[in-house]
Structures are given as structure tokens and as C-alpha cells.
């Protein structure tokens, strides 16, 4: 199995609000950046969507080191999801995304690493900047389209 690193972050301008996500996938010396924006969303949804979009881009089973500044994502993946599955995701926030993550993660071996946000971690800072840019771009596009019906 290929060993890859995924660095991810999400952003929301308001909670809910305009959201953005970013993931950096690294295999050996190659990097791929995946990003996008979503209307009317939350920060936690964007954090998790960054992981989901990264997994969607993989073409084969991989050993993944996943780095995030989100305890929600890291603890959800490494600890909580097992009980959520047993409870059929009852009373779990964002069950649609967690179920999608579960389906996409099956062929992979994923180990999570929580990193402190806004602490000069280069990849985390880059993901944060891109995620915020995606959210701001979506907000600007919405503002322009609202002025010109």
C-alpha cells in the first residue's frame, strides 16, 4: 500500500454560513490540492468534507496519515465512529457526511494526528488560507449575483 499524508482544514464564515475546505495530499514529493466551497454550512461540516474529498481522489487503497486541527474530525475518526455505527448514527451531527466517510475509508488504513491550529504548521496554515479563500470567494459571488437579478 502507498503511504500518503493528507492535511486538511475547513472554514465557515458564520456557523452556518459560507464555507470552504481544503486538503493537501502528499505522496513522496508530489502534492495535490483539493478545495471547494459550500453555501449555508458549518465549520465541522467543512472540516469533514475536506477529508471526504481527499479520500474520493484516491485511486487505490492507501496507508494514510491524516493531519487536522479539528478534534471533531480526529476523534470522530479514531474513537467515536465505532459507537456511532452501533447506534446507527442516532443523535449524531452530520450523519450524512460521517456515513459517506465510513464508506470511502473502508479500503484504507487511516491514522489521525491532531495538530494545533494557527501554530505555524506549514501545511495547516496553507489549508486554512485556501479554505477561507474558498468561503470568501463564494460569499463574493453570492453578493454579486444578488445585486444583479
Secondary structure, 3 states (H helix, E strand, C coil): CEEEEEEEEEEEEECCEEEEEEEEEEECCEEEEEEEEEEEECHHHHHHHHHHHHHHCCCCCEEEEEEECCHHHHHHHHHHHHHHHHCCCCCCCCHHHHHHHHHHHCCCEEEEEECCCCCCCHHHHHHHHHHHHHHHHHHHHHHHHHHCC
